[in-house]
Amino acid sequence: MTTLPASESSFKRISRSLNIPPVFYFLIFVFLFSGILDHYFADGQMFSNPLIMLNIIVRSVALGIVAVGQTLVLIGASIDLSVAYTISITAVMSSYIMQGNTNNVPFAIAGVFVIGIAIGLTNGLIITKLHVNPFIATLGTSLLIKGIINATFSNYTGSVPQGFEYFGYGMIGPVPVSIIILFLVVIIGWYMLARTKFGAHLYGVGGNSEVARLSGVRTDRVLIGAHILCSVTAVLSGMFLVSLMRSGAPWVGPNGFYDLNSIAVAVIGGTALSGGKGGVWGTLAGVLIFGVLSTAFNQLGVNPYLKIVFQGVIIVLAVASYTIRSKKEAA
Amino acid sequence: MTTSTFPAKDTSTDFFRKLWGWIRKVPPVYPIFLVIFLILGFLNPKGYQTMNGIMTYFRPASPLAVLAIGEMVVLALGGFDLSVGALVTFVVLVSSKFLANDPANALPDILMLIGVGILVGMINGLVVSFLKVPSFITTLGMMMVVRGAALYYVGGAPQGYLTDNWRAFGRNYIQNVPFFTRIPYALIILIVLATIAFFIFHRTNYGRQILAVGDNTRASQLSGVRVKLIRVITFIFCSVFAVLGGIMIGGYGGVNVTIGEGMELQAIAACVIGGVLLGGGKGAVLNVVFGAFTLQAVVNLLNQLGLPKPYTDAVQGLIIIGVVAYSALSTMKKR
């Protein structure tokens, strides 16, 4: 659009030029609303203490990293339910290989990345070559990984050396390393989607796979690539979690509900489950909404079970805030 | 075409060709079920070749089939229902407190639970229809709401036990039946529910309209189908079946906080093995029932082989992928 209607307010014009996904307004609303509740019913730290703000982002790192990968897969009209157990296998394997020894760190990192790439490749191949619905394919690989780790490990295994904890606890100046890594992952994700051929092809495959194929896109390769990237982000999340916990346990992934939560935050951020639409900035906003909520619930001392109820309601409301205007029937 | 090169005057080859054509049309779930069940019978003749043993197998298989029928209707419409497993947990946890260890409370409890099922399904359907939230997200949110509400009501741990009359639906048998020796109540409930579902889904306009909406929402809307009404009814149908399945699962398994965890995925897997397409437009009640039976037979087979639980998960994953890949590739060849 080159000419704007004269009646449009300057605020609207500026926001359009910045191209902010509408979910950011929802994020600001949630933050202000919970901050006001905090101010009147608790100690009011949310507005006054900058450490709490930082804590909101730190809480979001693990989910945020994997959600970026999930966004890529969803844009390609696929889905990845195996990320939770990919996180688990990463956490367990890296601390098992490291055994608290700094010399083993490179082997551990190389090892878990190979595992991650193998998982992504398997997912991609099953979906593209065997034509299995992605929901079922990744549900299957998820069960497979679950079986393998539960058969091998039953509790905390090994430990990470002090140096590796830098990932989880280190600071560069006043900023935690984990936050920098989260933003790096988001920026790389944005760059790939917005500025590379792979990104353009991925939107094409997600929008209409057949049209993309007929226009000369190697759709299978693009989708396999997206699945590998998604598994790699799950590996990064797993490594972050193990550096926080200092030792890997097989239940870190499923207990954090990283599979369904990563899908939920991506969709809250405006990525369509049907593919071809979305982006990582929206996903970041979705993750931060989760972070704000969990901080606010802590501040207000909400019953842990009611927390789950509120979270469920807010997921639906967040998505409803922009789907409600859609003319098309949802499925 | 092979038919034109074969001038089939002989009635016997004609018959065999017809038979072969008929066999080819059999959905892959039936031969797969048969093979797995025969292997089970071969490994454990006492458990799977006597009526007594087969009826024992049907006791956990029937509730899964009930959940799968409910899930199928939503899948056929092109949606998802992820709140099924949470409803099962809700049924069991809430009953453990609501029954207050008094058998007289069983009937009010069950009526209350069915009411909750109708409410949950109605909210799911209304949110998808009017707020336009995709059902995957709607029912994911509902899953959290239902699970959180159940845990809040009981305070995080089961309060009391389930009374014997409540558990009878999932646990007890009708004894001394001729030929069958004994029949689990669960199987009879399944047969009744499956028959009702069969008539609704395959013999009424409502059932055909579900498939039409799942196949092409816009086209069916333009031809006068009341899509929103159909969707709300369908979600209610699924949630009520989830509650009924949950009562049977609680009866069989007893009180457990994690009893329903992952049940929605098992139900979806059973549907897909039974030939349902995710994305809508396809589904058949009997195939899905046998999809659930196949899934249960796989679990029993792996137990029979003496594999520990973790390996059961792994092999179950492989089999789910394998079955779906097989049916996907075979339908592609026919095209």
Boltz contact constraints between the chains, C-beta under 6 A:
constraints:
  - contact:
      token1: [A, 126]
      token2: [B, 321]
      max_distance: 6.0
  - contact:
      token1: [A, 130]
      token2: [B, 325]
      max_distance: 6.0
  - contact:
      token1: [A, 131]
      token2: [B, 328]
      max_distance: 6.0
  - contact:
      token1: [A, 132]
      token2: [B, 321]
      max_distance: 6.0
  - contact:
      token1: [A, 132]
      token2: [B, 324]
      max_distance: 6.0
  - contact:
      token1: [A, 132]
      token2: [B, 325]
      max_distance: 6.0
  - contact:
      token1: [A, 132]
      token2: [B, 328]
      max_distance: 6.0
  - contact:
      token1: [A, 133]
      token2: [B, 278]
      max_distance: 6.0
  - contact:
      token1: [A, 135]
      token2: [B, 278]
      max_distance: 6.0
  - contact:
      token1: [A, 136]
      token2: [B, 272]
      max_distance: 6.0
  - contact:
      token1: [A, 136]
      token2: [B, 324]
      max_distance: 6.0
  - contact:
      token1: [A, 139]
      token2: [B, 265]
      max_distance: 6.0
  - contact:
      token1: [A, 140]
      token2: [B, 317]
      max_distance: 6.0
  - contact:
      token1: [A, 140]
      token2: [B, 320]
      max_distance: 6.0
  - contact:
      token1: [A, 140]
      token2: [B, 321]
      max_distance: 6.0
  - contact:
      token1: [A, 143]
      token2: [B, 313]
      max_distance: 6.0
  - contact:
      token1: [A, 143]
      token2: [B, 316]
      max_distance: 6.0
  - contact:
      token1: [A, 143]
      token2: [B, 317]
      max_distance: 6.0
  - contact:
      token1: [A, 144]
      token2: [B, 314]
      max_distance: 6.0
  - contact:
      token1: [A, 144]
      token2: [B, 317]
      max_distance: 6.0
  - contact:
      token1: [A, 146]
      token2: [B, 313]
      max_distance: 6.0
  - contact:
      token1: [A, 147]
      token2: [B, 310]
      max_distance: 6.0
  - contact:
      token1: [A, 147]
      token2: [B, 311]
      max_distance: 6.0
  - contact:
      token1: [A, 147]
      token2: [B, 313]
      max_distance: 6.0
  - contact:
      token1: [A, 147]
      token2: [B, 314]
      max_distance: 6.0
  - contact:
      token1: [A, 148]
      token2: [B, 314]
      max_distance: 6.0
  - contact:
      token1: [A, 150]
      token2: [B, 310]
      max_distance: 6.0
  - contact:
      token1: [A, 151]
      token2: [B, 310]
      max_distance: 6.0
  - contact:
      token1: [A, 151]
      token2: [B, 311]
      max_distance: 6.0
  - contact:
      token1: [A, 260]
      token2: [B, 140]
      max_distance: 6.0
  - contact:
      token1: [A, 264]
      token2: [B, 140]
      max_distance: 6.0
  - contact:
      token1: [A, 267]
      token2: [B, 137]
      max_distance: 6.0
  - contact:
      token1: [A, 273]
      token2: [B, 134]
      max_distance: 6.0
  - contact:
      token1: [A, 273]
      token2: [B, 136]
      max_distance: 6.0
  - contact:
      token1: [A, 305]
      token2: [B, 148]
      max_distance: 6.0
  - contact:
      token1: [A, 305]
      token2: [B, 151]
      max_distance: 6.0
  - contact:
      token1: [A, 305]
      token2: [B, 152]
      max_distance: 6.0
  - contact:
      token1: [A, 306]
      token2: [B, 152]
      max_distance: 6.0
  - contact:
      token1: [A, 308]
      token2: [B, 144]
      max_distance: 6.0
  - contact:
      token1: [A, 308]
      token2: [B, 148]
      max_distance: 6.0
  - contact:
      token1: [A, 309]
      token2: [B, 145]
      max_distance: 6.0
  - contact:
      token1: [A, 309]
      token2: [B, 148]
      max_distance: 6.0
  - contact:
      token1: [A, 309]
      token2: [B, 149]
      max_distance: 6.0
  - contact:
      token1: [A, 311]
      token2: [B, 144]
      max_distance: 6.0
  - contact:
      token1: [A, 312]
      token2: [B, 141]
      max_distance: 6.0
  - contact:
      token1: [A, 312]
      token2: [B, 144]
      max_distance: 6.0
  - contact:
      token1: [A, 312]
      token2: [B, 145]
      max_distance: 6.0
  - contact:
      token1: [A, 315]
      token2: [B, 141]
      max_distance: 6.0
  - contact:
      token1: [A, 316]
      token2: [B, 133]
      max_distance: 6.0
  - contact:
      token1: [A, 316]
      token2: [B, 138]
      max_distance: 6.0
  - contact:
      token1: [A, 316]
      token2: [B, 141]
      max_distance: 6.0
  - contact:
      token1: [A, 319]
      token2: [B, 133]
      max_distance: 6.0
  - contact:
      token1: [A, 319]
      token2: [B, 137]
      max_distance: 6.0
  - contact:
      token1: [A, 320]
      token2: [B, 131]
      max_distance: 6.0
  - contact:
      token1: [A, 320]
      token2: [B, 133]
      max_distance: 6.0
  - contact:
      token1: [A, 323]
      token2: [B, 132]
      max_distance: 6.0
  - contact:
      token1: [A, 323]
      token2: [B, 133]
      max_distance: 6.0
  - contact:
      token1: [A, 324]
      token2: [B, 131]
      max_distance: 6.0
  - contact:
      token1: [A, 324]
      token2: [B, 132]
      max_distance: 6.0
  - contact:
      token1: [A, 326]
      token2: [B, 132]
      max_distance: 6.0
  - contact:
      token1: [A, 329]
      token2: [B, 217]
      max_distance: 6.0
  - contact:
      token1: [A, 329]
      token2: [B, 227]
      max_distance: 6.0
  - contact:
      token1: [A, 330]
      token2: [B, 128]
      max_distance: 6.0
  - contact:
      token1: [A, 330]
      token2: [B, 132]
      max_distance: 6.0
  - contact:
      token1: [A, 330]
      token2: [B, 134]
      max_distance: 6.0
  - contact:
      token1: [A, 331]
      token2: [B, 78]
      max_distance: 6.0
  - contact:
      token1: [A, 331]
      token2: [B, 79]
      max_distance: 6.0
